[in-house]
Amino acid sequence: MEKDTLKTNYLTSFWEDDSFNSRLDILVKKRTLSLLGNVKNKKILDIGCGSGKLCRLLSKKGGFVTGIDFLKSQIEVAKQQEAGQPLGIKYSQKDFFSNNFESDQKFNIIISHLVHVYYKGKAFKNSFKKIYNLLSKDGVYIYASNHPSRVFYNESSGWIKTYHNPKRMNYFKNELLKMKLISLTGSVFNNVDYHHTFSETVNSIIAAGFVIEKIIEPSPNNEEMKEFPQFKDEKRLPAFLIIVARKPSIN
Ligand SMILES: C[S@@+](CC[C@H](N)C(=O)[O-])C[C@H]1O[C@@H](n2cnc3c(N)ncnc32)[C@H](O)[C@@H]1O
């Protein structure tokens, strides 16, 4: 039941086309690309790659990219794109969180953008160890997810106390966060995902053995604000949290 709600959420979202026109594209994918810099000849895994937008961008920069996603519809779109413009990206339909992903190679870079939002508890925590084991020594992991402060984002998040909404969102619990959001292109959508506290996220990544190198709370720059004045909320409150973690070369 819960999984179905979350599934509907992926299917009704708006990350299909290749232009940079969503908060996720601008504040996460663009930031990840600049954080990674030169990816030539790097083996890269994108977990929850969706329709493969980031895979294509990384492949065009010379990376050897594998993209996995558990939704057939997303992988089909990605494969169609690959058939239309072959870049050598390997896509497969895999459920990373229920353990059916195995690889005979280690990756230099692993990325998971907005995938952990659908998991909590053990599945959330154990995923970081799996990622750690799939990375080569000195490999980099880029985690990106919704910022925990999103509970404060707007009234629909259930944080603000109103007469009509007596149930309060509890920051310290992995509750489902249901919010109405307006995309940069104007469509309204019902976002449903799990809230994770800042400490839970950071400590789970550290517990897997990673060294955290950088934490980014992306905020639109002046140029981005000019192009998308709708970003005004992200100027006062971060929508996303990006964590750059490294598997140590000696362990
Ligand atoms: C919010 S979308 C983000 C897509 C892409 N990473 C991006 O940044 O544009 C989350 C994606 O994670 C995928 N996903 C969720 N759970 C997954 C799992 N267990 N294994 C693989 N992919 C999963 C969904 O199907 C969806 O395509």
The ligand as an SDF file (V2000), in Angstrom:
LIG
                    3D

 27 29  0  0  0  0  0  0  0  0999 V2000
   12.9740   10.8190   -7.5280 C   0  0  0  0  0  0  0  0  0  0  0  0
   13.4860    9.7090   -8.7650 S   0  0  0  0  0  0  0  0  0  0  0  0
   15.0810   10.3350   -9.1130 C   0  0  0  0  0  0  0  0  0  0  0  0
   15.5990    9.8940  -10.4400 C   0  0  0  0  0  0  0  0  0  0  0  0
   17.0280   10.3390  -10.7530 C   0  0  0  0  0  0  0  0  0  0  0  0
   17.9750    9.8070   -9.7770 N   0  0  0  0  0  0  0  0  0  0  0  0
   17.1440   11.8420  -10.8120 C   0  0  0  0  0  0  0  0  0  0  0  0
   17.8280   12.4010   -9.9580 O   0  0  0  0  0  0  0  0  0  0  0  0
   16.5620   12.4400  -11.7030 O   0  0  0  0  0  0  0  0  0  0  0  0
   13.8170    8.2440   -7.8380 C   0  0  0  0  0  0  0  0  0  0  0  0
   14.1360    7.0570   -8.6920 C   0  0  0  0  0  0  0  0  0  0  0  0
   14.5890    6.0000   -7.8410 O   0  0  0  0  0  0  0  0  0  0  0  0
   14.0680    4.7780   -8.3400 C   0  0  0  0  0  0  0  0  0  0  0  0
   14.0810    3.7780   -7.2550 N   0  0  0  0  0  0  0  0  0  0  0  0
   13.3620    3.7700   -6.1300 C   0  0  0  0  0  0  0  0  0  0  0  0
   13.6250    2.6720   -5.4050 N   0  0  0  0  0  0  0  0  0  0  0  0
   14.5520    1.9610   -6.0880 C   0  0  0  0  0  0  0  0  0  0  0  0
   15.2170    0.7210   -5.8480 C   0  0  0  0  0  0  0  0  0  0  0  0
   14.9420   -0.0120   -4.7840 N   0  0  0  0  0  0  0  0  0  0  0  0
   16.1270    0.2920   -6.7370 N   0  0  0  0  0  0  0  0  0  0  0  0
   16.3900    1.0180   -7.8520 C   0  0  0  0  0  0  0  0  0  0  0  0
   15.7670    2.1870   -8.1450 N   0  0  0  0  0  0  0  0  0  0  0  0
   14.8610    2.6650   -7.2650 C   0  0  0  0  0  0  0  0  0  0  0  0
   12.6730    5.1650   -8.8190 C   0  0  0  0  0  0  0  0  0  0  0  0
   12.1200    4.2390   -9.7040 O   0  0  0  0  0  0  0  0  0  0  0  0
   12.9280    6.5280   -9.4630 C   0  0  0  0  0  0  0  0  0  0  0  0
   13.2370    6.4190  -10.8230 O   0  0  0  0  0  0  0  0  0  0  0  0
  1  2  1  0
  2  3  1  0
  2 10  1  0
  3  4  1  0
  4  5  1  0
  5  6  1  0
  5  7  1  0
  7  8  2  0
  7  9  1  0
 10 11  1  0
 11 12  1  0
 11 26  1  0
 12 13  1  0
 13 14  1  0
 13 24  1  0
 14 15  1  0
 14 23  1  0
 15 16  2  0
 16 17  1  0
 17 18  1  0
 17 23  2  0
 18 19  1  0
 18 20  2  0
 20 21  1  0
 21 22  2  0
 22 23  1  0
 24 25  1  0
 24 26  1  0
 26 27  1  0
M  CHG  2   2   1   9  -1
M  END
$$$$
